[in-house]
């Protein structure tokens, strides 16, 4: 996972370099005085990090930039299996990191039909949910909401940092998609 930081460096003759601090580990890189971008490739998915760019100077400093929050989202693989009016939903991949999630079912009007409940943090096992009593001949959307955690492993208590991952499913056999017929081409003058 990666988070790209961009900024306007102070530069100037007094500047000798820059470094970036990340909230969980401190300094992650030392940079030249005119560098204006850096990609943090050691970030864990779905985790909030606070970054500060410091300008080092011959005289004074180091002077910090504003603090910025960075996150790199990773959706799980959502597999929907339809069986006689119900969906079996399996979530793999990103859930293994132990972040916080909720699984909800929506109809075509985006109405939440059945919520799994409070956010949960799974173990290393895949997460499965069954939604039953669904109408035949209907499209549904399964929405997995990821609730980011801070770099200390706690969920974002403000619920400001959420990401939704969706997958659509159909109950029954979808109608075939008919092809165009009687297509003609006429010259134009």
C-alpha positions, 0 to 999 in steps of 0.5 A: 500500500502507498500514500503519496505526499506532495508539498511546496518546499521552502528551499532557499539558501538557508535550507539544508534538507527535509525529513518526514515524520509519520505518527507511528514511527517518527522519521521515515525519510530524509530528503533534499531541500528542493524535493516536493513529493514522496511516496510512503510505500510502507503504509498498512492498508486502511490505517490513518497516518499523520505526516509532517514535513520538516525543513532543516536549516543552517540557522534555526529550525527544523520547522514543521509543515502542517499536519496531514492525514494519509490513508490508503484504502484496500477493499476486500474481495466480496463473493456473493453466492445466490441460493434460492432467495438468499445471498451468502456473502464471503469477504476475504483479503483485506479483512485479514488485517483486523480493521473494522468493518460492517456488512449491509444489504441494499436494494436498487433504491439504495435502501438499507434492508438488513444491516449486520449490526455494529462494526466488527473486527475479524480475526484471520478467518474469512467473514461470511454473512447470509442474507435471506428472504430476498425477492426473485428477479431483483438486483441487490448491492452488498456494501462492506464499509471499512472503518479506518483505524489509527496507527495505534490500532484503534478505530477512527472514533469520529467515523470521518474516515470510511470507505465503501466497497460494493458488489452487486448480486441478482436473485434468480436467473437474470434476463438475457440481454437481447441483441440488436436485429435488422441493422442496416447501413445506408450511404449518406450523400 
